[in-house]
Every structure is written in structure tokens, then in C-alpha cells.
Amino acid sequence: MSVQTAQAIPKPPEHVAIIMDGNGRWAAARRKPRSFGHRQGVMAVRRCVEAAGNLGIRYLTIYSFSTENWRRPKSEIKALFDLMRNFVEKDVERLRNNGVRVRILGERANLAADMIKLIEDVERQTQDNERLFLNIAFNYGGRDELTRAFAGLAAKVKSGALALEKISESDISSQLDTAFMPDPDIVLRTSGEQRLSNFLLWQSAYSEFVVLDVLWPDFTQEHFEEALQIYARRERRQGGADV
């Protein structure tokens, strides 16, 4: 089935968030180790970032490593961290030259010093770019993010900078890792699974959930366009009445 081109989409979404699922199953189907699937998944990330730029997406947030992923075998965790280092080190110049600003979402306190430096370096080197904002959720969990946000608000209340009874939704949003960007219009998940997996829990309150039956290593611009077409057909009332 052919997919219409992006030009047929009346108004592309401003922010697309993606749960990149299926690397392990993709590798297993080929009788390869999970690390092989993750390596191919990085190639799909590169295609996805390029597609987002081509399709006029302003913000792209990808779920790279969750707080729950620490439960995986140590060898797989090491492979994932090595892939993150490899992606940042090899792609930072290309991303900078293509106008992509990179930000890393998630907890950094328990990361190794070299990983923190790598994160800070790529953020610094791309900080002046504005064509596409690429947010990589790494060591990220929605509940952890909210816990940190509430702790930050509690500190403000304790210091007298914020009155307890005055706390608003905007105050909570301002404490999140995503304070600098709009909430996602689309939360896209590959592999056919239908759950959020602790991803952008606060921010996705009114996001359109789109599930594609494609494993992440096979993701292409055509699949991205398919997701945008599905989004374009949705009626986004966000709690309002039918027209």
C-alpha cells in the first residue's frame, strides 16, 4: 500500500515522540543477538531524524534508554551505552551542520562521568541550532521525572519561593525535563505494542497515540509519513465537545 507524501498533510504536528520498540524481536527473527538489533536500531534513528527534518517536524523526542532498562543483562546495558556514545560521537558534526539541536532528557546523577561529559558536549555543540530539536530520552522514566519535578516544587515551597496553594499545572510543567518544548502531538510506538512504558506520562495527556506494526530497525520515512497521515485524520478536541 502506498503512503501519501508529506505535502498531502494539511498541518504536520509540531512535536512527535517515539517509543522505538522491536530491536530484540527483529534480531531474534534473524537468529542474531539483541545487540545486533540495537545497532540496526541506531541506523533507523538516523533515518528518523532525517525524515523529521524533511517532513517539517519541529520537535522529535525518542525513547532511547529507560530507568527500567537497568534490569536488563549487564552485557546488553553496556551495548546500549556504547551505541549511545557511538551515535553522539559520530553524528554530532552532521547534526550540527544540519541545524539539529540535541538535548538529553532523564536523570544524570547515576551516569558515569564520561557519559555526562559526552551529553554536555553534544548539547553545547548544537545549542545554537533551531531547525529541529532532537530530544533523546536516556536513563529516562516518566515517574522518575515527576518525582524529581515534585521534589523541585517542594524545595521552592520550603524556601518560600512558591506558595503551596498556588501550585499550578504550569508550575509542574516548568520542572519537567521537557519544560522548553510543547507537549507531543503524537506518541508513536513501533512493533505493534500498545502501552506508554513510562514515557512522557504528564506530557502525553492529550497526545494522539499511533501504533505501527513495524519493528524499529525497519522504520523508514514512509512509516513516518503513515503516522502523520493517521494523525491528520484524527479529531483533536482535547476534552471539548463534538463540532
N, C-alpha and C positions, 0 to 999 in steps of 0.2 A: 504494500500500500504506500503510495507516495504521500509525502507530507508537504503542505503548502510552505512557501518561503516566508521568511520573517516579514517581508513587505506587506503580506496579507493580514498581518496582525494590527488592528487599529491602534492600540497603545501598548507597547511592551511594558511589562512590570518593571518597577524601579529596582526591586530587591528580590533576588532568588536565592533561597537557601537549599542546600542539597545534602541529603544523607546518602553518602556513597557506599552502597551496600552490594555485596556479592563477590568480592575478590576471592574469598576462600572457596566458594562453590564453583567459581569459574576455574580455579586451579584444580580442584578435585575432579571436575569433569574431564580434565586433560591429564589426569594422573600426575600432577605436579604438586610440589609443596606449596603451602599457603603463601610463603614469601614470594614465590613466582607470581601469584595473583596480585599481591600488593605492588610489585614492580610494574606490572601491566596497568594497575590502577593509577599509578603516577602518570603514565602516558595519557590515560583518559583525563586526568586533571589538566594536563597541558592543553588537550583538545577542548575541554570545557571552558577554560579561561579564554582561549582564543575565540570560541563560539560566543561567549558572553559579550566580548567586545564587538564582534560582528553584528550581534543582534540588538545592540543598544541598551544592554543591561548596565545599570549604574553601580549596583552593589551585588557582589556574589559572595556568599558565605558557604564554605564547605566544611563538613564534619570529618576531621582527619583522625583524631585520637581522643577517645572519651575517658572520663575518670574511671569508668567501669572496665576499660581495656587493660588496666593493670592486672586484672585477674587472668589474663591470657598467659601462655607459657613464656618464660623469660626470653627464649630464642626468638619468638615472634615479636615481642616488645622491642627487642634490640633491632630487629629488622625494620620495624616501623619507624623507630627513631633514626636509624641510618638513612632511610628513604626520605625522611623529613629534612635531614641535613643535606642530603644529596640534591633534593629539589631546590632548596633555598640557595645553596652554593652555586649550582649550575644555572639556575633560572633568574637570579636576581638582576643581572645585567639586561637580559632580554625584557624582563618585566618593567624595569626602569625605563628602558628605551621605548617601550610601547605604552607608556603613560599609566601603568598599573601601580596603585598604592597598596602595599601589603600591610595588614595588621594581623597579629596573632591573638586570638581570644582564648581565655582559660587561665587556670591557676599556674603561676610560675614558681612559687615558693619551693616546691619539691623537685624542680628540674635541676639537672646538672649545670654547673657554672658555664661550661662551654655551650650548652644549648641555649641558655639565657642570653649569652653574648651573641649567638647567631641570630636569635629572634630580634634582639635590639638592633643589630647591624642591618638586617633586611628592612626593618621598619624605618630606620634612619635614612637608608639609601633611597627609599622610594617615597619619602614623606611629602615631597613636593608635587607628586603626580595626582591627577584628578580625572583621568579618562575612565578608569574602572577601579573601584575599591574592592580588593580581594581580601576577604577575611577568612583566615584559617583557624578553625576551632580545634585547638591542640591541647591535650590534657584539660578538656572542657567537659562540664556536665551542667545541665540546667539547674539542678537542685543545688549543686555546689555554688554556682553563680548567684543564685538567690540567697543562699546562706551568707555569702560574702557581702552581697548588697545590703541585707538586713543588718549585718554587723556594722557596716559603714554608717547606716542610718542611726543605729543605736549609739554609735560614738558621737554623732552630731547632736543627738538629743542629750546625751550625757554632758557634752561640753557647753550646751546652751545655744548652739548654733541653729538648732531646729526644735520647734515645739512639737511634742508628741502628737497632740491633737491636730496639728497642721500637716501631718504627713499625707502626701497625695500620690496618685499613680505616677505623676511626672517625677516626683522625688525618687521613687523606686527605680524608674527607668533610667534616671541620671546616674545611678550607682551600678548599673549593669555594664558588662564588657562591651555592649553594643550601643552605649549612650550616644555615640557620634553618628548613628545611622537610623533610617526609618525601619520600622518593623517589616519583616519579609511579606511580600505579596503572595509568594508561592513557597511552600515547603515541599520539595521534590524528593522522593525516595525511589531508588532503583531496586531491582531484584524482586519486585512484587510484594515485599513485606509491607504491612500496614500498621506501623507504630512510630512514635516520635523518638523513642530510645533516649529520652532525657536531653533532647536537643531544643534549645530556644523555647523553653516552656512558657515563659512570660510573653515573649515577643510574638509567638505564633497564635495568640488568642483568636485572631481573625484572619489568619493566613489560609489560602486555598491549599489543601493537601492534594498533591498529584502523585500517583504511584505509577511507575512504568515497569513493565515486565521485561527488563533488560538488566543483565548483570553489569556492574560498574565498569569493568575493563572493556566492555563493548560499547560504551556510551560515546555517541558522536553528536555533531551539530544537528543532525536530523532528529535525534531524540530530544535535544534541547528545544528545537522548533515544535516538535509534537507537544511537549509540555506547555509551551506558550500558546499553542492553539487550544488546548484544553482549558487553560486559564481564560483565554479570550471569550470562551463560551459560557463561563460562569457568571452568575449574577451576584455581585458582592454588596449585599445590603448591610452587613455588619450590625445586625440587630434591628434594622429598620423594617418597615412594613413593605409588602409587595407593592410594586407600582401598578 
